[in-house]
Amino acid sequence: MGSQTWTPRHASEVPETATALPARAFNPAIALGALLDGRVADGFRTSDSRRN
């Protein structure tokens, strides 16, 4: 939240670029978190009721 406020304030000559920077930083972080969470979730075994 702070970067979304700080960036446009300090880059007033290019506001469109300044507002895109936080999104550019957040999207890879979200993707990396999803990848790592998927790896963790793959490590857990779940019971399959069809195999009893």
CORKADA-V859985 format. One record per pair of residues at least 12 apart in sequence whose C-alpha atoms are under 7 Angstrom apart, sorted by sequence separation. I is the first residue (numbers start at 1). GAP is how many residues later the second one is. If there is no record, write none. Layout:
# CORKADA-V859985
I:GAP
I:GAP
This chain:
# CORKADA-V859985
4:15
4:18
3:19
